[in-house]
Amino acid sequence: MKVNTNTVGRDVGRIFQAISLMMVASVVVAGINREFYAIPAFLLSAALLAGIGTGLARWYRWAGPPEKREAMVTAATAWALVGVFGGLPFFLIAWTIQIDPFPAWTNTPPMDATTAVFLHPLDAVFESMSGFTGTGLTMAAVEEKLPRSLHWWRSFIEWVGGVGVIVLTVAILRRGGSSSGSYTLYESEARSEKIHPSIVTTVQEIWKIFVGLTLGSIGLFLLAGMPLWDAINHGMTGIATGGFSVHAESIGHYGSPLIEYATVPIMVAGSIAFPIHYLIFKGEIRNFYADLQTRWVLIWFSVGSLALTGILFANGQYATLEETFRTALFQFVSATSNTGFGSTTIGGGTESVWSAGATLLTCVGMLTGGAAGSTVSGLKLIRVITIVKGTAWQIQDIFYPQTAIRYLTIGNRRLSEEQAQREFTEATVVFVLWITFLAIGVAVLLRVLSPAHPLEYVIFDVMSAQSNVGLDSGITGPTMPEPAKAMLIVNMWVGRLEIIPIAVLLGSVVQRLNLYRSG
């Protein structure tokens, strides 16, 4: 059965309308910071997206609500296009500075090498895709030199991307009587749990929680001694587990153990599912350990941090045990929560800083991710738990008679044999496809990069992109070959949606072009 492209077109148009409102809101920030030269770039970008979005939404306004296949194609298409069009402010602001067409009162700064990177469309798209997907890899070599308007846009797109562009659209542009279609779209961003029976009320509750956590994060950074502008940006990208910073050295710029320790609970909070936050805020503290995903997030963060502490301490890379522990705790939580903040140098591109063992353990953290239903992208921890428990369950099946009725327990859920088989198969398919795209990314980078780059660092950067983490070993940057940048853009897109929507999109394209015949 073919995908209804009318439905996809309408819903993609509505998502474009929501993103255009983000660009309009950014005009206020540019004005407050007296960067008046940036205002036309935001307005032009907003007008273009609003025009396309309104045209699609009106042209296909009579299309029916999305079924699961349409929702998957909408999610894959929208995230790809939003990544492209979200690069417009980077591109247009850079060219505004380059051309300098406005009077002196608009405060156009001189061009610098960092901002000049965004004169190239591919670099602007890379930054946008990295932001919306919550990755945090950047083409900006020295973030301090970027205009505050671009600091804001980077943080804003990461903040919204942490919850999801579809969740944003459902919250502010809901169609009357379309709750079932809204829920189908909501699920397409790898979410399923509802806080309330109504999906719209659920989305509104998510935004209340998210805004509250963001304000709390900003307050914590201020208490730890971070300047206000830095606290606003890091609070937004920290709770969204995105990782963009306003400094080239990320959190390591401050050289403050207090700020590093303060960042850890923010990253942990971003890794916990919104329904659990909702219950905890209602006073049901037991969910910290009673909820399967939350319990394993905390266990895995603790065990992984201690293991990384042991490896770094054995290598004698840091002066004291406290510094070793703080570095390991920060970097492992940053990697596993998919945040990507940095407090130290992991790799120097072609030089080894961390050992291969420390680097690969951090890769394992990036592979597992945080809880489904949180701001974390990439693979979710529940997928890993399902694969591990499901594999053991499949092996045990050999020792039971065929007439036995068996169940698989995952957390508080007791799955029948049919349900268990379905969820195990889905988790396995996601994992296999995830590894396949990872291998393709590594192969492309090995082909186009200098052979001087260590293999573990190439794997690290590709996994960081596909897990939407944002840590890098010194490879990712504006000097990368363009095929490598394009490949990492694809890896980030694939990782944000847990692959299945991408596969459905590719399948629907093949079907529409009649490249195969169904049996």
C-alpha positions in Angstrom: 0.0 0.0 0.0 1.5 3.3 -1.1 2.1 6.3 1.2 -0.4 9.1 1.0 1.9 11.9 -0.1 -0.9 14.5 0.4 -0.9 13.8 4.1 2.9 13.9 4.3 2.9 17.2 2.4 0.4 18.8 4.7 2.1 17.7 7.9 5.6 18.7 6.6 4.1 22.1 5.8 2.8 22.5 9.3 6.2 21.6 10.7 7.8 24.3 8.5 5.3 26.8 9.9 6.4 25.9 13.5 10.1 26.3 12.6 9.4 29.7 10.9 8.0 30.9 14.3 11.3 30.0 15.9 13.1 32.2 13.4 10.7 35.1 14.1 11.2 34.7 17.9 15.0 34.9 17.3 14.6 38.4 15.9 13.9 39.5 19.5 17.2 38.0 20.7 19.1 39.7 17.9 17.5 43.0 18.8 18.3 42.7 22.5 21.9 42.1 21.7 21.9 45.0 19.3 22.9 42.8 16.4 20.4 44.5 14.1 22.2 43.3 11.0 21.1 39.7 11.8 17.4 40.6 11.8 16.8 40.6 8.0 18.4 37.1 7.8 16.0 35.7 10.4 13.0 37.4 8.8 13.9 36.2 5.3 14.5 32.7 6.6 11.1 32.8 8.4 9.3 34.2 5.4 10.7 31.4 3.1 9.7 28.6 5.5 6.4 30.1 6.4 5.6 30.6 2.7 6.5 27.0 1.8 4.8 25.6 4.9 1.6 27.5 4.5 1.4 26.6 0.8 1.8 22.9 1.6 -0.6 23.0 4.5 -3.3 24.8 2.5 -2.8 22.8 -0.8 -3.2 19.5 1.0 -5.5 20.7 3.8 -8.2 18.1 2.9 -5.7 15.2 3.3 -6.7 12.5 5.8 -5.0 11.9 9.2 -1.6 10.1 9.0 -1.4 6.3 9.4 1.8 4.9 10.8 3.5 4.7 7.4 2.7 8.4 6.6 3.9 9.5 10.1 7.2 7.7 9.6 7.7 9.3 6.1 6.7 12.7 7.5 9.2 12.4 10.4 12.1 11.3 8.1 11.3 13.9 5.5 10.7 16.8 7.9 13.8 16.2 9.9 15.9 16.1 6.7 14.4 19.3 5.4 14.4 21.1 8.7 18.1 20.3 8.9 18.6 21.9 5.5 16.4 25.0 5.9 17.6 25.5 9.5 21.0 26.3 8.0 19.6 29.5 6.4 20.3 31.8 9.4 23.9 30.6 9.5 24.3 31.1 5.8 22.5 34.4 5.5 24.1 36.0 8.6 27.6 35.0 7.4 26.9 36.5 4.0 25.5 39.7 5.6 28.7 40.1 7.5 30.7 39.3 4.4 28.9 41.8 2.2 28.2 44.4 4.9 25.3 46.1 3.1 23.7 47.9 6.1 24.5 51.3 7.8 26.9 51.4 10.7 24.0 51.5 13.3 23.2 47.9 12.5 26.5 46.9 14.2 27.8 44.5 11.5 31.0 43.1 12.8 34.2 42.4 10.8 34.3 38.9 9.3 36.3 36.3 11.2 37.5 32.8 10.2 34.9 31.0 12.4 31.9 32.8 11.0 33.3 32.6 7.5 32.8 28.9 7.5 29.1 29.4 7.2 29.5 31.1 3.8 29.6 27.5 2.5 26.1 25.9 2.4 27.3 22.5 3.4 28.8 23.8 6.6 25.6 25.7 7.4 23.5 22.6 6.9 26.0 20.6 9.0 25.6 23.0 11.9 21.8 23.0 11.6 21.5 19.3 11.4 23.8 18.9 14.3 21.7 21.3 16.3 18.2 20.0 15.5 19.3 16.4 16.1 20.9 17.3 19.4 24.3 16.2 18.3 26.6 19.1 19.0 29.3 18.5 16.5 30.3 21.8 15.1 31.9 23.5 12.1 32.7 26.6 14.4 36.3 26.3 15.3 36.2 29.1 18.0 32.6 29.5 19.2 33.5 32.7 21.1 33.9 34.5 17.8 30.4 33.8 16.6 27.8 36.5 16.9 25.4 36.1 19.8 22.6 35.7 17.3 24.2 32.5 16.1 25.0 31.4 19.6 21.3 31.8 20.3 20.2 30.0 17.1 22.5 27.1 17.8 21.2 26.7 21.4 17.5 27.3 20.4 17.5 24.6 17.7 19.1 22.2 20.0 16.6 23.0 22.8 13.6 22.5 20.5 15.3 19.4 18.8 15.7 17.8 22.3 11.9 17.6 22.6 11.3 17.2 18.9 10.1 19.4 16.0 6.9 17.3 15.7 6.2 17.6 19.4 6.6 21.4 19.0 4.2 21.3 16.0 1.6 19.3 17.9 1.8 21.7 20.8 1.2 25.0 18.8 -0.4 24.1 15.5 -2.8 21.3 16.4 -5.7 20.7 14.0 -9.1 20.4 15.5 -10.3 16.8 15.9 -7.0 15.3 14.9 -5.8 13.7 18.1 -5.3 10.3 16.6 -3.2 11.7 13.8 -1.3 13.8 16.3 -0.5 10.7 18.4 0.7 8.8 15.3 3.1 11.7 14.5 4.2 11.8 18.1 5.1 8.2 18.0 7.2 8.7 14.8 9.8 10.6 16.8 10.5 7.4 18.8 8.1 8.3 21.6 5.2 6.2 22.9 4.4 7.0 26.6 1.6 9.4 27.3 1.4 11.4 30.5 -2.4 12.1 30.0 -5.0 10.3 27.9 -5.0 13.3 25.5 -1.9 13.5 23.3 -2.2 17.3 23.2 -2.4 17.6 27.0 0.6 15.2 27.1 2.6 17.4 24.8 1.7 20.5 26.8 2.8 18.8 30.0 6.1 17.8 28.4 6.7 21.4 27.5 5.9 22.6 31.0 8.3 20.1 32.5 11.0 20.9 29.9 10.8 24.7 30.5 10.9 24.1 34.2 14.0 21.9 33.9 15.6 24.4 31.6 15.1 27.3 34.1 16.4 25.0 36.9 19.5 24.2 34.8 20.2 27.9 34.1 19.8 28.7 37.8 22.2 25.9 38.8 24.8 27.2 36.4 24.5 30.7 37.8 24.9 29.4 41.3 28.1 27.5 40.2 29.5 30.8 38.9 28.8 30.7 35.2 28.0 34.1 33.5 24.4 34.8 32.6 24.7 34.5 28.8 26.7 31.3 29.1 24.3 29.9 31.7 21.3 30.5 29.4 22.9 28.8 26.4 24.4 25.9 28.4 21.2 25.4 30.4 19.2 25.1 27.1 21.7 22.7 25.4 22.5 20.8 28.6 18.9 19.8 29.5 18.3 19.1 25.8 21.3 16.8 25.9 22.6 18.6 22.8 26.0 19.9 23.9 26.5 23.1 21.8 28.7 25.5 23.8 29.6 29.2 23.5 33.2 28.3 24.0 35.6 26.2 21.9 36.7 24.3 25.0 33.1 23.6 26.0 32.6 23.3 29.8 36.4 22.8 30.1 36.8 26.5 29.3 35.9 27.5 32.9 38.5 25.3 34.6 36.0 25.0 37.4 35.4 21.7 39.2 32.2 23.1 40.6 30.7 23.9 37.2 31.7 20.4 35.9 30.0 18.7 38.9 26.9 21.0 38.4 26.7 19.9 34.8 26.4 16.2 35.6 22.9 16.3 37.2 21.6 18.4 34.3 22.8 15.8 31.8 21.3 13.0 33.9 18.0 14.9 34.1 17.9 15.1 30.3 18.4 11.3 30.1 15.2 10.5 32.2 11.9 10.1 30.4 9.4 13.0 30.7 6.6 10.7 32.2 9.0 9.8 35.0 9.8 13.5 35.6 6.1 14.1 35.8 5.7 11.4 38.5 8.7 12.6 40.4 7.5 16.2 40.4 4.2 14.9 41.8 6.2 13.4 44.8 6.5 9.8 43.6 10.3 9.7 44.3 10.3 5.9 44.2 10.4 6.1 40.4 14.1 6.9 40.5 14.6 3.2 41.2 11.2 1.6 40.4 11.2 2.6 36.8 13.3 0.2 34.7 14.9 2.7 32.4 15.7 5.2 35.1 17.2 2.6 37.3 19.4 1.3 34.6 20.4 4.8 33.4 21.7 5.6 36.9 23.4 2.2 37.3 25.1 2.4 33.9 26.2 6.0 34.5 27.7 4.9 37.8 29.4 1.7 36.6 30.7 3.2 33.4 32.1 6.2 35.2 33.9 4.0 37.7 35.3 1.8 35.0 36.6 4.8 33.0 38.1 6.2 36.2 40.0 3.0 36.6 41.4 3.1 33.0 42.4 6.8 33.2 43.9 6.3 36.6 45.9 3.3 35.5 47.2 5.4 32.6 48.2 8.2 34.9 46.7 10.8 32.7 45.6 13.2 35.5 47.3 14.6 38.5 45.0 13.4 41.3 42.4 10.7 41.9 39.7 13.4 42.3 40.5 14.9 38.9 40.5 11.5 37.3 37.1 10.7 38.8 35.6 14.0 37.9 36.9 13.8 34.3 35.6 10.2 33.9 32.3 11.0 35.5 31.7 14.1 33.4 32.8 12.5 30.1 31.1 9.2 30.5 27.8 10.8 31.5 28.2 13.3 28.7 28.8 10.5 26.2 26.1 8.1 27.4 23.5 10.9 27.8 24.3 11.9 24.3 25.0 15.5 25.5 28.5 15.9 24.2 29.8 18.6 26.6 33.6 18.4 27.0 35.8 19.0 30.0 39.0 17.6 28.6 40.7 16.7 25.3 40.0 13.2 24.2 42.0 13.1 21.0 44.1 15.4 18.9 43.0 14.3 15.5 46.2 12.4 14.6 47.6 12.2 18.1 46.5 9.9 20.9 45.5 11.7 24.1 43.2 9.1 25.6 44.2 5.5 25.3 42.3 3.2 22.9 40.7 1.5 25.9 39.3 4.7 27.4 38.1 5.9 24.0 36.3 2.6 23.2 34.6 2.4 26.6 33.2 5.9 25.9 32.0 4.6 22.5 30.1 1.8 24.4 28.5 4.5 26.5 27.5 6.4 23.3 26.0 3.1 21.9 23.7 2.5 24.8 22.2 6.0 25.2 19.6 7.1 27.8 15.9 6.5 28.3 13.2 6.4 25.6 10.9 9.4 26.1 13.7 11.7 27.2 15.6 14.3 25.2 18.2 11.7 24.4 18.7 10.7 20.7 20.5 7.8 19.2 19.7 4.2 20.4 17.7 4.1 23.6 18.7 2.1 26.6 15.4 0.2 26.5 16.5 -1.2 23.1 19.6 -2.6 24.6 17.7 -4.0 27.6 15.2 -5.7 25.2 18.0 -7.2 23.1 19.9 -8.6 26.1 16.8 -9.9 27.9 15.2 -11.1 24.7 18.3 -13.0 23.7 18.4 -14.8 27.0 14.7 -15.5 26.7 15.2 -17.0 23.2 18.0 -19.2 24.4 16.0 -20.4 27.4 13.1 -21.4 25.0 15.2 -24.4 23.9 14.8 -26.0 27.3 11.0 -25.6 27.6 8.5 -27.9 26.0 6.7 -26.5 22.9 3.4 -26.5 24.8 4.7 -24.2 27.6 3.2 -20.7 27.8 6.0 -18.3 28.4 6.2 -14.6 29.2 9.0 -12.0 29.0 9.1 -9.4 31.8 10.7 -6.1 31.0 10.3 -3.7 34.0 6.6 -3.7 35.0 5.5 -5.1 31.6 4.7 -8.8 31.2 4.8 -9.6 27.5 3.2 -12.6 25.9 5.3 -14.7 23.5 3.9 -12.9 20.5 4.5 -9.4 22.0 8.0 -10.4 23.2 8.9 -11.7 19.7 7.7 -8.5 18.1 9.6 -6.2 20.4 12.7 -8.3 20.3 12.6 -8.4 16.5 12.1 -4.6 16.3 15.0 -3.9 18.7 17.2 -6.3 16.7 16.3 -4.7 13.4 17.0 -1.2 14.7 20.4 -2.4 16.2 21.4 -4.1 12.9 20.5 -1.2 10.8 22.2 1.1 13.2 25.4 -0.8 13.0 25.1 -1.0 9.2 24.9 2.8 8.9 27.7 3.1 11.4 29.9 0.9 9.3 29.1 2.8 6.2 30.0 6.1 7.9 33.3 4.6 9.2 34.1 3.3 5.7 33.5 6.6 4.0 35.6 8.5 6.5 38.5 6.1 6.3 38.3 6.5 2.5 38.5 10.3 2.5 40.5 11.1 5.6 44.2 11.0 6.0 45.5 7.6 7.1 47.2 9.2 10.0 43.9 9.3 11.9 43.7 6.3 14.3 40.9 3.9 13.6 39.4 4.2 17.1 39.1 8.0 16.6 37.3 7.6 13.3 34.9 5.1 14.9 34.5 7.5 17.8 33.5 10.5 15.6 31.1 8.5 13.4 29.5 7.0 16.5 29.3 10.4 18.1 27.5 11.7 15.1 25.1 8.7 14.8 24.4 8.6 18.5 23.8 12.4 18.4 26.5 12.9 21.1 28.8 15.6 19.8 32.1 14.7 21.4 34.9 14.6 18.9 38.4 13.3 18.8 39.8 16.2 16.8 38.7 14.9 13.4 35.4 16.7 12.9 35.7 20.3 11.9 35.6 22.8 9.0 38.8 21.3 7.4 37.2 17.9 6.9 36.7 16.8 3.3 33.2 17.5 2.0 32.2 13.8 1.5 33.0 13.3 5.2 30.8 16.2 6.3 28.0 14.9 4.1 28.3 11.4 5.5 28.2 12.7 9.1 25.0 14.8 8.3 23.4 11.5 7.1 24.6 9.7 10.3 23.1 12.4 12.5 19.8 12.3 10.6 19.6 8.5 10.9 20.5 8.5 14.6 17.9 11.0 15.6 15.0 8.9 14.4 16.2 5.4 15.4 16.5 4.5 11.7 13.1 2.9 11.1 11.5 6.1 9.7 14.4 6.5 7.3 14.0 2.9 6.1 10.3 3.5 5.6 11.0 6.6 3.6 13.5 4.9 1.4 11.1 2.0 0.9 8.3 4.3 -0.1 10.6 6.1 -2.6 11.5 2.8 -4.1 7.9 1.7 -4.3 6.7 5.0 -5.9 9.4 4.7 -8.5 8.4 1.1 -9.2 11.9 -0.1 -8.7 10.6 -3.4 -7.4 7.4 -5.3 -7.8 5.6 -6.7 -4.8 4.9 -10.4 -4.8 
